[in-house]
Amino acid sequence: MPYSSEDYQPPTLPEIRSIKSFEEVREAVQQIMQYLQRLVAADHAYFQHLKHNLDHAAVSEGPVIASAATITPSHFIHRVSGTATITTIDRPANYIGQLMLISLDGFYLASGGNISLFQTPNFLNPTANIMLTYVPSQDLWIADTCRLHTAPTVIRIGNRDIGDTE
């Protein structure tokens, strides 16, 4: 899952006035030491953030997510179990890009939360996948709807397929 990185913003330098005594030298050195401690902390936080982004970009498949009205992905690819209707996808902080959901049991996607579909609700057959693209300016996930249907294509009773409904 691609994430955008925050801008690097180091702490501001302390103002060092002209030094006229030994006590003022000591005070200036203390200010500089405190600044360096804040700088090291800021650098550490920034590089931890970059490491997190790189680690998540390298690992593309996350754990199975249970279908529900709201899901929270953490990686580029997730398999989705269950048959509930998904209407909202929580976006992780600083996330940009696309998301692939792979259906295990067949689930519905519907507009109404932050998902935009041409026709709603839509059914994703078991073993099928769908790509969704996050559009930050609209705070919407736009779905590639070419693989969606308005109903399951096979009627199931228990674990048996009864027939094709198309």
Summary of the structure (lengths in Angstrom):
residues: 166
radius of gyration: 25.1
end to end distance: 35.6
largest distance: 92.6
contacts: 445
relative contact order: 0.13
helix: 24%
strand: 31%
